[in-house]
Structures are given as C-alpha cells and as structure tokens.
Amino acid sequence: MRERGTWQKFRSSERRPGGRRGAVRAAAAVAALGVMTTGALASPAASAAAGPDTVRQGLSSLVRADGLPAALASVQDREGRTRTYTAGVGDLATGSKVPRDGQVRIGSNTKTFTAVVVLQLAGEGKVDLDATIDTHLPGLVRGEGIDGRRITVRQLLQHTSGLPDYVEYLGDDVRYYEPRELLDLALRHKAHFAPGVKWEYSNTNYVLAGLLVQKVTGRPLAEEIDQRVIRPAGLRHTYFPAPGDVTIREPHPKGYYQEAAGAPLRDGTELDPSWGWAAGQLISTNSDLNRFHAALLGGRLLPAAQLAQMRTTVPAGEPFAAGARYGLGLVSTPLSCGGVYWGHGGSTTGYETRGGVTGDGRAASVAVTAQPTDKGTMKRVERVVDTALCR
C-alpha cells in the first residue's frame, strides 16, 4: 500500500514510497532520550554462541544511524534455542524501555494466516483453488475489465488477479470499514491486467479471500483464523482485533509515523485497523511469528498437498527483496549464505516486520516502530533478518 496524504498514518502493506524520511530528526529524538540495546536468552544454552552479536549490532544501527525509535528481534537457532533483543526506546515521550518481545501490528503477515485458512478449506474439499471466485461469491466481483467468473482463488492468493488495490483509494476519514466497503473501493477502478497475465501486489485479493472464507464457513474470519491457526500453533500473543478495538492488549512499544518527509514523528499506536482486515489486521510478537512460520513450514497447519501448493511460487517484484518469489500467501527470499527463507513481512502504521524460517529450523523475526520510507533503511532491516539466519 502506498502512502498518500494523511492516510500514511493509517495504512498497512508492503508497498513503500521513495523519498527522504527525516531520519536526522528522528535520530535526534532518540539520542536525546538515550539508546538501550539488550539481548536476553530464553535458554541458558544459548550463551554458547560465540563472537560479536551481529543481530544486536544491526538493531542498534537501525536506531542510531537510521533514526528508528525502536527495533526488536527474536531469533531461534537449529536446536530451538531462542534469543530476544531490543534497541531504542518504547515511548519517545517518556524514554521507557522497549518491552522484550512486545506486541506489534504485523500488517501483511496477516495474509499468510488468511491463506492458511483458505488452503485448509481446500484440503477439506470445500474450496477448489482453480475454481473462480464467482463459484462462492456469485456476481460480487464486477467492474471495468473485472469479472469474478475469470479470476480463480489461486490467482487471488498469488496476486495474479489484476485487481486494483483498494488502499490506493482510501480517503482521509479514519473510521471502521466493512470488508465490502474496501472491495467496492477497488471495483470502482479498472483492472490493471487480465487475470493470470502477470504478478502485482494488491490487498484487494486478500479482502476477497477473507470474504470467501466467511461465505464457505458461515463464520467470521477472525474466528476461523483463531480456531484454525492461532490456537493450533500455540500463538499466545497473537489476535485479530475486534471491531472498534484500537488498542494493543499486551506490553508493546509505541509505533510512529510522519505526515510528510522531514516532519516530526507522531504517535500512531492506537488506530482502527479494520481497513486492513484479511490483508493486514493481526497483532502479534516476533516470537509468535517465528512459532507460526515454524508450525506452517513444519507441516503442522496444512496437509502436505496444500503446503506444496502454498510453496509453489512465481517471481515477485516490489515491494519484496530482489530475488523474492511469491507462493500462496508465502514468500521465499534468498539468503546471502545460500538457500532461502520462507515468510511474508508486514508494513502498517507505526510498525514494520520482516522474518521467516529456513528449511533446517532457523527462524528470525525483526520489528521496527516506524515504517521506513527510505529504501536503504528497509534494506538494512532485511539485512538484520539475513544476518540472524546466516550466522
């Protein structure tokens, strides 16, 4: 989702604009309050790690050099030992510490949760990935160059539908949005391309996937994600905010935004997240995201056939890293040490998250408390994940 006007502080997605983000001003605010960088072990055995802690250094650099208010990470090695880190301050106004493994809004990581539910329904024979969306939502998807009788469920999950992104057309009014309102925003605009012709990231795809889940199950999407994914994976700090809930329940660092490049950082922690819905509404922690990705790639959330479908990828472009490939709500990203890691990533008002798991059990998730609008800063966030998984 690209940032436009005052909606910068209320949007979530992987899309990032270019331009300068006023890092000097942010860095000065953090420096005035002091910088805390810590690493703590979840297991005494983790102290066996030798050499300089490059993850700690990477987070500290994001705060000191890039001006991000705070950075958090959770890293799991091949033996399952976990180390958590924090850097910066949790509240620019008070200078309070960053809560260890604090909750954050995880933005488009939500897409992977939504995709898992759709794929579970496919495994149960209730959804055919190659059937059209019109099969379950007849007559709903119509517009200029848009016809739900030509768009398959697979194309929604893989961002090859050609549907325009509703986030581009959100107004300045910050309020509760019904999912159908979000869809209608997109359908007022013409298709970007014919279904299946190419890949392009669009949050509209996942609003439709959420509506599909509700139609097939007869239950709210939030309940399906909770009962089918969150509880089975043992995610104790992950939840789908209820309508009207603008808070973050557990200890969390505050998230910040800028109204324009160079403008002061403002607190954007509490907001109505309904405009993200199936594409970006969840709240979680780095450790829970590691646990989720490990459960998913370990075959504990999907049958083997559906997991294989999820991991069948096509080349992806912006907003993902060079060489990334997109499956069905799951992204493979090349590692500097060879191989890939599997995850997604999320960007929402006040928070940016990146991370995933490798085939041999390594896992890492990193969160920062402002959306980097500078591509160099974003690359450095991604580099911390790479460093954690390659060391």
N, C-alpha and C positions, 0 to 999 in steps of 0.2 A: 504494500500500500504506500503510495507516495504521499508525502506530507504536503498539504496545501492550506495556506491561511491558518486560521485558528484551530483547524482540525488536527494540526500537528500534535497537539497535546492529547488527542483522543483517538489516535489510530494505532492499529496493530497490523504488522505484516512483515514480510521480509524485504519489501521494497524500500530502498533508501535513496534520498536525493543526494546530489553532489553539493559542493559549496562548503564554505568555512563554517565551523560550528562554535566559534568563540571559545576555543579551548583555553586561551590565556586567562580569560575572565573566570572560567570555571576552576582552573588550576589555582588561581589566586585565592578563591574562596576556600578551597580545600586546604591549601597550605596555611591559611590563617587559623584554621581550626586544628591543624595537626593531622598527621597521617599515621594510621595504625595498620600494620601488616602482620598477620599471625598465621601460624599453621598448627593444627591440632590433630592428634591421632585418634582415630576411632578404635584402634587396636594397638597395644604396645609393640607388637611385632613390626609395625610399620616403621619404627625407628631404625630398622636395619637399613633403610635407604641411605646411600652414601652420596657424597658430593654436594655441590651447591644446589639449592632448591630452586630450579628454574621456573617452576609454576609460581612460587611466591614472588620471585623477581618480576615475572611477567605481569602479575596483578598489580604490584607496586608501581610498575612503569605506567600502566593504564591510568592510575590515579595521578601520579606525579607529572608525567610527561603529556598525557592526553587529556587531563583535566576531568576525568570521570569522577563523580562523587564517591562511588564505592565499587568494588569488584569482589565477587565471591566465587569459590570453586569447590567442587567435590570430585576427588579422583580415586578410582578403585584400580588396584593392580590385578595381575593374573590370578593371584591367590585369594582375592576377595578382600584384601586389606584396604581400608578407606582412610583418606586424609582430607580434611577440610581446611579451607583457607578464607581469610577475609583481608581486605585492604581498604583504606579510606575511612569515611565516616558514614554512619547510618542516617544522620539528620544534619543537614548543613546549618540549621538554625541553632542547634544545641551542641553539635560536635559529638553526639553519642556514638558509641561503638556500633559496628555493623553486627547484627545478630548472626551467630555462627549458623550456617546452613539455613538462613532466613527464607521465608516465603517471598516469592516474586510472581508477577504476572508473566506467564510463559508464552503469550501470543500464539504464533502459528505452530508451535509444538502441539497445540490442540488438534491440528489437522491429523496428526498421526493417531491420536486417540479416536477421532471420528472414523478414520479409515479402518481401524481395527474392528470397530463395531460393524461397519458395512461388510467387511470380509468375514466376520463371524456369521453374519446373516447369509452370506454366500455359501459358507461351509454347511449351513443348516438347510440349504436348498430354497431359501426364501428370497434370495436376490441372485440374478444372473448378471455377472459383470459385463457381459456383452449384449445384454438387452438394453433398450433405450430407456431414458428416464421417463418417457411418456408411459411406459408399461406400468409404473407405480404412481406417477403423478400426471395423469392424462390431461392434456390441454393447458397445463400450467406454464410451460416454457415456450413462449411465442414472442417474436419481435422481429425487427428488421434483420433478415439473414439468420434468424434464430428459430429453430424448430426442435422441440424436445423429442420428436419422432426420429431425429437423426443423430442425437447425442447419446452415447452409451454411458453406463455407470462407470466403466473403466476410464473413459475419457474425462469424466469429472474428477476422479481420484488422481489422475495423472496430469491434469492441467493441459489437456489437448482438445478441449471442447470448443475453444474460440470465444467463449462468453466474456463480455466486458466485466471489469472489476468494479463492483458497486462502491468500493471505498473511494474511488476517484470522484464520486458524485455526492458524497455526504455533505450536508450543509453545516452551518455553524452552530445549529441548535444542539446542545448536549442534553440528551434525554434517553429514555428507554425506547428501543427499537424492537418491533416484532420481526421475526425472520422473513416473513412475507414482504415487509416494507423494504428490507435490504435487497431481496430478489427483484422487486419491482423497480428499484433504482437502476439496477443493471439492465433490465429488459427495455427500458426507455431508450437505450442506445444500441446501435447496430453491432452485429457480430464482428469480431476482429479478424476472423478467418473461418473457413469451413471446418467442421469437426474432423479431427484426425490429421489435419494438414501439417501442423507444427505444434511446438510447446510454448506456452506462455502462462505465467503465474497469474491466477485470478481467484480471489477469495470467494467469488460467487459460486464457484464449483463446490465448495465445501458447505455453503449455506444450503445448496440443493441436496448435497449428501446428507446433511442433518435432517432436512425435511423428508427425505427418503426413509431414513431410519424411523422417524416418528410415524410415517404412514404404514410401514411394514409391521412395526411392533405395536402400534397403538399406545405408545408410552412416550413421555418427554425424553428428549435427547439426553438431558442431564442425568436422568435416572438410568438410562441404558449405559452411558459411559461409566457411571458409578458402579453398577452391578456387574457389568461385563468386563471392565478394565481395571478401574481403580481398586476395588476390593480384591479381586483375584490376584492382582500383582502386589498387594500389600502396601499400597501407597497411602500412608497415614497422614500425609501433609498435603494432599492434592485434592482439590474440589472444584466444582463448577458453580460459580456464584449464583445465588438465587436472584430472581427479578428484584430490582431495587437495592440489592446489596452492593454498595460501592466501597466497602472496606476490605482489608486483608486481615484475616482472622488471627493469625499467629504472629510471633515476632518477625519483623521484616524491616529491611532498610527502605527509606523513602525513595520514590522514583521522581526524576526531574525531567523537565522539558524546557525548550526555548521557543518563544513565539517567533523569533527570527534569528538568523545567524548573527552572533555577537551580542544578542540580548541576554539579560540575566537569567540564570536558572530559576525555574519556578517549580513548586511542589505540585506534582500531578499524580500523587499516590492514590487518592480516592476519586473514582470516576465510575460512571455506569458502563460496564463492559459489554452490554447487550449487542452493540453494533458489531462485535467480533464473533459472537455466538459459536457455531460449529467450527469456524475458521480461526478463532483466537481468544476464547473467553477464560480458559482454565488458569488456576493459580496452583503453584507447586513449589518445590525446593530442588536444588541441584541434586541432592542425594536421591530424592524420589524419581527425578528424571533418569538418573543412572539405573535405578532399580527397574523402572518401566522399560527402558530400552533393553536391558539385560533379559527381562522376562519375555519381551517380544521376540528378540533375536534368538533366545534360547528355546523357542517353541512352546512356551507355557501359556500363550494367549491365543494362538491360532493353530489350526491343523497344518500339517506340513504343506499340503497343496496350496492353501491360501497364503501361507508365508512366502512360498516360492513366487506366487503371483505378485505379492507386495514388493518383492526384491527384484522383479523384472523391470529394468529401468530404460529410460530414454535420456539423451543428452539434455541437460538443463542449462539455462543461461542465468541472467540476472533474476533474482538477487543473490544467487548462490555462488560459491567459490569456483574458481577455474577448475574444470575437470569434473565438476559435480554431475551426478545423474539422478533423475527423479523416478522413483517407482510409484507405488500406490500409497501416497502419503508418507513416503520414506525416502530419504536422500542418502546416497553414497558419496563420500568426499575423500579424495586422495590424501594419503599421509606422506609426509616428507621422508619417512623411514620405510616406505613401501606399503602396499596394500591400501585399504580404505577403512573408514569407519562409517557406521550407519546411525542416522539420527534425523533431525529436521532443522531446528532453530526457530527462534521467535523474536519478533520485534513489536513492542507495544508502548504506549505512552509511559515513559519513565524507566523502561526495562528492556534489555536486550539479552537473549540467551542463546548459547551455542553449545553443542556437545553431541555425544553419542557413544557407541560401543564398537569394539573390534571383534573379529571372529574368535580371538583367543581369550576373551573375557575382560580385557581392559575397558574402563569406562571413565569418561570425564565430562563434566558439565560446568560451564562458566556463565555467570550473570554479571551484568553491569547495570548501574542505576541511572542511565540516561541513554537515549538512542544515539549512537554515533552517526552523524550525518556526513562525516568525513570518511572517505573510503580507506584512507591509510589507517585510521583508528580501528575501523571494522576489521581490516586485515590483521591488525595486532591482537584483537580479541580472538579471532580464529586461530592465530598462531599460538596462543596460550593453550587452546584445546589440542592442537597438534603436538606441542611440547609435552603436554601431560600424557598423551597416548604413545609418544615415541621414546620417552626417556627410559 
